[in-house]
Amino acid sequence: MSVLLSTCGSRAAELVAAAETTGSAADHAVLIVGAGPTGLVLAGELALAKVDVAIVERRTSQDLAGSRAGGLHSRTIEVLDQRGIADRFLSEGQKAQVAGFAGNRLDISDFPTRHPYGLGLRQNHIERILAGWIGELAVPIYRGIEVTGFAQDDSGVDVALGDGGSLRAQYLVGCDGGRSLIRKVAGIAFPGSDPTTSSLIAEAELAETPAEWGIHRDALGIHSLGRVEYEIRDGKVVYADRGPVGILVTERQVGATGEPTLADLSEALIAVYGTDYGIHSPTWISRFTDATRQAEAYRKGRVLVAGDAAHIHPPDGGQGLQTGVQDAVNLGWKLAQVVKRTAPESLLDTYHAERHPVAARVLRNTMAAVALRREDEHTRALRDTMAELLGMQEPRKRFAAMLSGLDIHYDLGEGHPLLGRRMPDLDLDTANGPRRVFALLHDARPVLLNLGEPGGFDIAPWADRVQMIDAKYVGAWELPAIGTVAAPTAVLIRPDGYVAWVGDATRLGLADALTRSFGPPAAA
């Protein structure tokens, strides 16, 4: 029996009736709604796994009006490195120490990673590079089309489009932002807290030059003025002499729901600075708040949500884009195996089980950061105490690892400290010469890395899904915020770069780990 889940009424009902009477085949195995960073990365992951995937995007091009995320954190760069595309981003951005909490910059230059830094790069550039990558992978994007509803049945999802057309897919993934239609139509609850602060962010021209650039704090909140064009020199921001200005200003009132205007921006600037500096010619203006919400479930039947469609939070720490990218690489390999029927559909439940707690922690730390923005005497005292605490080595490492995405730990049971954590990008000696661990993951295939006697493991029943690599490594095994750990004899590395099994020559638990992550053994 089909279930109608739609906001477009009669059109979705027609789709359900058509599917029931014709048993129509899917147009695509997976349909992604939204071509932001999360949707683009997910499409790339599925395409690497040879899954028929397509994206529906309401924008007519990849052009992005406005400044969204302003860079990439260390773990996100590692994820891109695992696919062999990190250099495309590094060549266009500026490396810098970007991790921070409550105004305290947290240096990760001493962290055990090949990328002990963040990258300053605007989201429009990030999306352009990702779109180029999935273009190389031949992922089709239906542009200038909105999804207006859908209906799912036991074998797929019929998706209604704004142009009157429709598409059918085996699975539908909403990567369509905080106001996600996919999440709403699926009936997935989105509990959380309403906004307590509201800010405008914009890019415009100023007729008058401010006496001082940079960050300004007052009782309303945090504000900032700075040229859009800048360089990072010796860890400091150096602004250009001319050109458009990036503006961040906290509003007096919370609750505006319409699109912000130049008049709103002028009013907010006057309230804070006493002048609007003759602001004119805005390129874009947008509004954000400290609303914090998370989907109760990341999956409902054949419909899943990822990125901002699954969680929204204040921009403190620049963690939104990073969390969405990791949603995508966690979901991608699992969805690919379910589509290809090498693993049971229950594998998709581990997507929620692993990623929901990660985003919940992001929500908590951004809520804490917002609380520490206040300018009353008590909050200033607390902020000073936090600054003193984060100046100590252990707290700095723990907070920096959390904010950089380097300390994520999926609960895969008891065992070696590597279990459930990111695999370090070690320099290996293999029969084919020197190789980096991340180079083994470029095709998004799992790897059983044998560091003991060559030929010590036989995984023939999973050979169609898992690479077997014999290698040698001489050196320390060190994890961010954890420190040095014992060297394993073998590790099973998932396509997302996390360790699914750690073992020795006894192979205890290996077959179970292979089955749990990559499906039952193939018949002999």
N, C-alpha and C positions, 0 to 999 in steps of 0.2 A: 504494500500500500504506500503510495507516495504521500508525502507530507508537504503542504503548501507553506513556504516560509518566504514571505514577500511583502514589499511595500508598494508594489505596482499593480496590485489587484488583478484585473482581468488578464493582463499580459502573461503573468506568471501562471495563472490557471490554465491558459492556453498551452503553455510549455509542458505542464504536468500531463494534460490530456494527450498531447502529441507523443510524449515519451511513453505513456501507458499503451497507446494504440499501435505505435510503430516500433517500439523497442529500439529507438535510434541509437546508433553508435556514437561514441564520444568524438568530438572534434579534436580534443587534446586530452592527454592523460591528466595534466594538471593545468589549471587556469589560475593565474595570479592577478589580483586586482591591485594596481598601484605600482608605478615604476620609480619609486624612491629607492634609496640605498638598500633597504631590506628586500624589497621585491626584486631588484636587479641581482643582488647576490644570490637569493634563493633560485632565481631562474638560471643563473650560471651553475650553481651546484647541481641542479636537476639535469641541465644540458650535458654536463660532464659525465653524468651517470647514464647518458643516452636515453633520457626520458623525454617524451614529447611534451614540451611545456610552452605556454604562451602567456603574454601579459596584456591586460586591458588597462589603458591609461587615459584619463580624461584630458590631459594636456595634449595639445597638438604636436609638441616637440619636447625635447628634453630640457629646454630652457627653463630656468628656475628664477622667478622673481623673488628677490628678498634674500636675506642672509639667514640661513638655518644654522646647522652645525658648522663650527669653524675649524674642524680638524679631526684628526684620528689619534686615538690612544695606542699605546704600545701593543696590546694584545690584538687590536684590530689590524694593525700593520702586520703582525705575525700571521693572522688569518689570511691576509692578502698574499703574504709571502708563501704560505702553504699552497697557494694556487699559482705561484710564479708570476704574479702581477704587481707585487709591492713596488718595484722600481718605477712603474708608471706613475705612481702617486708621489714617491720620494723625489722624483726629478722635477716635479712641479710645485711642491710645497716647501715649507721651511721647518727644519727640525728644531724643536725647542722642548724645554721642560714644561709640560702643560698640566700635569696632575696637580690638583690643589683642593683644599677643603677649608671653607669658612675664611677665605682670604689668605690662606697659608700655602705658598708654593711648595710642592713636595718633589724633591729631586730624586729621579730614579736612575741617574747615570751610573750608579754602582750595582744595578740589578743584573742578575745572570740571564740576559737575553741579548739577542743580536740587535735588538732595537730598543735600547734603553732611553727612549725619548718619545715625545709625541710629534705630531706633524701639523703645522698650520696650513690648512687648505680649505677653502670655502666649499660648501656642499654642492654648489653648481658645478665646480670642477670635479668633485668626487663622483657625482652622478654622470657627468660627461664621460669620464674614464671608464666607469662601470658599464655604461651603455655601449661604449666601443668594444669592450670585452665580450659582452653577451651577443653583440652583433657578429663578432668573429665565430661565436658558437651557434650562429644561425637561429637565435631565438626570435620568433615573430612578436612584434608589439602592435596591438590594435590601438592606434592613437586617435585622440579626439572623440572618444566614446566613453560614456558613463554606464556603469552597471546600475540598473534600477530595481533589481530584485532577483530572486532565484528560488528554485524548488529542488529539493534533493530526494532521491529515492534510494533503493537498496544497491543500485549499481552506479549511480553518478549524480551529477548536479546539472540542472538546466538553468542557464544564466540569461536573464532578460537584459537587453541593451537599450540604451536611450534612443538609438536610431531605428528602433522597431525590430532589429534583428535579434538573434539569440546564438548562444554557443553552449555546447554540452561538454563536460569534463568529468573524469572519474573523481577528481578532488578539486576543491576550490579553496584558495588561500587568500585571506584578506590582509593585504599590506597597505591599506588605504587610509592610514592615519588615525588620529585620536577620535575623530567623528565617524569612524568606520561604519559604512552602511552594511558591510558584510557581517560585522559583529552584531549590529542591531537587528538585522533581519533574521540572523541565526538564533536570536533570543538569548545571547550570552550576556549575563549581567556584568555591569562595569562599576562595582562599588568603589567608594573612596571619599575624598574630602573636597569640598567646594573651595574656590579660591579665596584667599585672604589679602592678596596683593595683586596688582595688575600693572604691567609695564608696556610701554611702546618701544619698538625697535624699528629703525628706519635708516634710509640712506637718502641724503638730500644735499642741496647746496646752501651755504650760509653766506649772507651778504657781509656779515661782520665776523672777524676772527676772534674766537674766545680768548680770554686772557690766559687760560690754562687748559691744556688737553688732559685726558685721562679720566680716572675714576673719581667720583665725588660722592660722599655719603652725607645723609642728613636724616631727620626724623622720618621722612617718607620712605627712604630706602636707598638703593644704589643707583647711580646715574653715571653715564660715561659719554664723552665726546672724543672722537678721534678720526683722522683721515682714513678713508678706506684703504688707500695705498700706504703700506708700511713695510719696514724690514725689521728683522730681529737681529740685533747686534750684541754680542756678548750677553745674551739672555735678556736684553732689554728691547722694548718696542720703540722704534724710531719712525715717526710719522713723516709722510711726504709734505712738501711745502704748499702744495695746492691740490685741488681736486675735491670730489664729493666727500661728505662727512658721514661717518657711521654714528648713529645716535641711539642711546639707551636712556630712557627716562621713566621713572616710576610715577604712575598716575595717583592723583589724590583719592579718586573714587574707584571702587571695585564694582563690577556688574555690567559694564557696557558689553553688548552682544553684537552690535553691528560692526561693519568694516571701519577701521579707524581712518580719520581724515587728516588733511593738513591742519585744519583748525584745531583738532584734538591735540596734535603734536605741538602746535604753537602754544596752546593753553598749558600743556604739561611743562614745556620748557620755561615759560614765564613763571610758573608756580615754583620751580626749583632754582632757576638762575636769575630771575628778575627780568629776563629778556628772551626773545626767541631768536636773536641774532639775525633777524631778517631772513628767516628760513624760507626757501622756495625750491621749486623744481624737484620734488621728491621722486626718486626712482621707484621706491616702494615703501610702504608703511605696514607694519603688522603688530599684533598685540599678543602677549602671552601672559599667563598667570601662574600661580603656584598650585593650581588644581592637581590633585594626585589621585589617580585611579588605576585599577588593574582588573583585567578580565578574570571572572571567576573560573573560567575554563578556557583553555587555549584550543580546544577541539570540541566540536559538536557534530557527530556523525562524520560526514565527508567534507565538512567545512572546518578550516583552521584559521587562526589569526596570528599575526607576528608583528613585531615592531610596535609603533605607536598605536596600532589597532588593538594591541594586547596590553599596553601600559603607557600611561602619560605621567609626567612628573616635571618639576621645575628644571630649568636648564643648568642648574648649578653642577659644575664638574664636567659638563659636556658629555654626559653618559648616554644620552638617548640614542644617537646614531650607532654608537658602539654596541649597545645592548641589542638593537635590532639586527645588526649584522651577525651577532652571535646566535640570535634566534634562528636566522636563516641557515647558518651552517650546521646547527644542531638538527633542524627539521629536514634539511635537504636530503641527506643520505638515508634517513629513515623513510621518508616518503618515497624516495626512489626505489628502495627495496620492497616496500609494500606494493607499489604500482607494478613492479616486475615479478611479484609473487614469490620472491625468494625469502621473504620474512612475513610473519603473520601481521594482521592489522593492529594487533595489540602493541606492536612496537611504537606506533604513533602516540600511545599514552605516555611513553617515556619522555616525549617532547615537553608536555606540560609538567610532568614530575621533575624534570631537570631544570627547565627554564623559568618556571613560575617562582621558585624561591630566589633565583638570581635577581629577577626584576623586583621582587618584593624588597630585597635588600637595597637596591638602587633607590626605590621609593623612600625607604627609611632614611638613607643618608642624605638625600636631597631635601627631605622635610626638615632634618636637623640643620642643614646648611641654611635654609630659609629662616629658621628660628634664630640662628646666630647672626643674621643680617641686621637685626634691630639695633637701634642706636640709643636705647635707654641704658642707664648706668649699670644695671645688673647684667644685661646682655654683653656690654663691653667688657665687664669683668670676666664673664664666662669665656668670651672670645680670646681674651688675653691668656686665660688659663689653658685653653685649647692650643694656642700658639706655643706656649711653653712645653706642653705635652708633646706636640708634633715636632718640636725641635729635638726630641730624644730619638735615638736610633730605632729602637724596636717599634714604638708607635708610628714613626714616619714610614717604616718599611711596610707595616701592616695596612695603614690607610692608603699609601701610594699603590700598593699591590691591588687593593680593592678597587680604587678609582681607575687604575690602568687596565683592569680586567685580567690581571695576571694571576690572581689567587683563586679563580673559580674552581670549585671542587664539587663535582657531581657525586652523589651518594651511590656508589656501586658496591658498597659493603666494606667490611673490614679488610685490612691488608697493608701492603706497602704504601708509603706516603704518596707514591706516584699514581696510585689507583684513583681514577676519576679526575685527575689533574692534567693540565696541558703537558705534552711531551716536549722536552727541551730540544732545540735545534742543534743537535750534536754534529760534529764533523766525523764522519765514519770512514773506515777503510773497508771497501767491498771488493768482490771479485772483478767488478767493472771499474775499479779505481775509486778515488775519493768521492764521497757523496754527502750532502747534508740531509738530515732527517726530513726537513721541509720539502726538499726536492722529491722525496719519495711520495709525497702527497699531492703533487701537482695535478694528477688525474682524479683526485677525490676518491681514491680507492683505499680500503683499509690495508694495514701492513702488519704482518707478524715479523718483528725484528729479533733475530736470533743472534745474541752476542756471545754465545758459547761455542761449542764444537760445531763446525759446519755440518749440516745435514741432521742435526739433532732433533728436528721436529718434522712430523709428517702431517700435513693438513690437506691431503689430496681431496677429501670430501668437500672442502670449501675453496679449492684452488680456483674455481670460476669466479670467486668473489673477493678473495684475500690474497694479497701478494706475500710471498715468503722471501725474506731477505736475510742472508747470512752476512754478518759484519763484525768488525772489531772496533772497539772504542777505548782509548786510553785517556783518562782524565777524570775530573770530579763530576759528580752528578749534583747539581745545585738547583734549588727551586726558589723563586721569589717569596720572601717572607717566611719561608720554611727553613732554608739553609741546605746544608749538605745532607744527602740521603745515601743509603747503601746502593751500590751498583747492582742492578738486576741481571739475570742471565738472559731474559727475554721479555719483550713487551709487545702487547697487542694494541696497535694504535688505530683509533677510529678515523674515518675521513675528516672529521672536524678537528683532529689533532689531539684529542683527549685519550687517555690510556684506559683501555677496557679490561686489561688483565696484566698482571706482573707475575713472572714465575721463574722457575729454575728448570733444570733438566728433567725433573720429575713430571712436569707438565700437568700437575695437579690443578684441576679447574679450567684448563684451557678449552676443552670441548664444550663445557657449559657456557663459557664466555663467548665462544664463537657462535654457538646456537642462539644465545640470548641477544647478541648484537646483530648477527648476520644471517640468521635463519638456520634451519636444520641442515644436516649434512646431505649432500646429493646422494642419490641412490647409486650403488656400485654398478 
